[in-house]
Amino acid sequence: MFKPITKYFDEKTDKRLLVALFVVLIFYYANFLPSKFSDPVLAFFASIATLPVLASAFASIREKKISVDLLAGIALLFSLINREWASAVFINSMLTSARLFSSYTEKKSRSVIKSLLKIRPQKVKIKKGKDVFEESVSRVKKGDLLVIELGDRIPVDGVVVSGEAMIDQSSLTGESIPVCKKKGDKVLSSTLNVSGTIVLKTEKVGKNTVFEKIIRLVEASQKEKVGIRSLADKFASVYVVMAFLGAIVLYLVFRDPALVLSVLLVTCADDIAVAVPMAFAAAMGSAAQSGIIVKGGEYLEVLTKVKTVILDKTGTITKGKMQVREIVPQQGFDKDEVLKLAAIADFFSKHPIAKAIVECAKKRGIKYEEPEEYEEASGRGAVALFKGKKVVCGRLSFLQEYGIKTKKWQIEKMNKLKEEKAANVLPVGFDKEIVGFLVLADETRPEVKKAIDSLRSLGVKKFVILTGDNEKAAAQAAEETGIKEYYANLLPEEKVKYVKKHLGGEDKVAMVGDGINDAASLAISDVGIAMGAIGTDAAIEAADVALMKDDISKIPEAVKLSRKVMSIAWQDFWIWGIVNFIGLFLVFSKIIGPEGAAAYNFITDFLPLLNSLRLFKYKINKSF
């Protein structure tokens, strides 16, 4: 609704037209126009400004739709037929303003969304013989050797031929812990190298990669998505038919064209055609100021009917960031000593797990020294010299390589911790013995449980976790958030299948996610919500709502806003109904004729508009 309709009425033309319409109205009501020029000038501008509205009305008829644009077109035609030029100019000034405001709101939303999108790699390092040079990603071919360094996002599917690195696959597979990739292992496009350097041989490029296959799944899901009709369009589909039938009946009964015209002028819904979309546009503006980007007013309507919320785990319920959850010291050592030694070993490491250990030591106020010597094996662990003795932290095999003795019961202890905690367990060795274990797991967002409780209080009945992560990790996330239903080890197509099963009813489904593996589910759900700040570009583009910050508590706020705007919209309808009742009484009492009806319509148009304008002052979490 309210977009520039033809190439002759783009945004720039609409701005000029609006200025002209306002100037004409001011000159007319201030009596600056000579009487003989008054009507021709008004008629000219009213007719010109009506063209884009009629174009939109005819377009909706061609598409076999009865829309708000058709209502506005009918209102204008009756004003022109009755030679109510001032009324037609006024209606057009409102419609032109609404088009420009809608265009501004959508443009602002698009610019914010673009700023959230992650930048895909444009260049890649290709290895030929001993030489390494940069080349455009578009020129990479099957069989090329690519050098992937720390911080690089992998642009192809391939297999590692040399080196070792930790690869963050969370956006693609939902796994919360980076995976070690070494010679012979496959790596997938769009995943991120968080530690080490590898050389990989390209196997699939462009449309053949796993990433592109998921994008195609997203596109297919978007096509399958059931179209959402706005409140104003639903009203128009009923009202336009009733207005035409009513006009025919009135004429057959009274045979009085002036009476029919008066009734149609009083009841024409040009104010509703502007006021209701304006309310939604204002609400979208308020949402954007609070970091909630809504891609269309219809999704605010859907939010009021959401009864099921489906959540991804990694990056949505959790932060996608490792955290030291537990320290298990061995006999003769305490927790702080174990953490201190681990922090010394990982002092210089950039690995996500190492950074989590150092950060935990800082938070606990543990003082530790820079190591005398330091060495790191990418993806395996780190060793440092402290007080003349080796401190080793990393994989069990790495500790054993540096002479740390391990006993059978210690290995069993590690395995039991992994099983019970659904976490990554790292042994810490010092002076040839294991001094303790660190249990690390993805950190749950502290605001998630509160957000879920808020949504429950707002009437959401069902919460479900869908994740590509393992069963234990899913169970732990469910326990910490109070969600009873969860499904683990899911592929993107399995997530889509689950969401599809719950669509089609009066109660709507919201999907919340951030990764590429969530994109198709976001696209097909009634309303898809992307965690914008860390979300992948595929997820943000597929979603209907994007959160600029990774703050899931924004979702209850969006639901409250959606209920507020629906309340305002229904108030607009009530105001319109009461005003129409009074106007019809005046018409049938012969108090006003066509001219009086046009004037009455002109004056009362302001009432629902002023009501909708209240949303411009609305602040989320604050009342009017």
Summary of the structure (lengths in Angstrom):
residues: 624
radius of gyration: 32.0
end to end distance: 27.5
largest distance: 108.8
contacts: 2236
relative contact order: 0.12
helix: 53%
strand: 21%
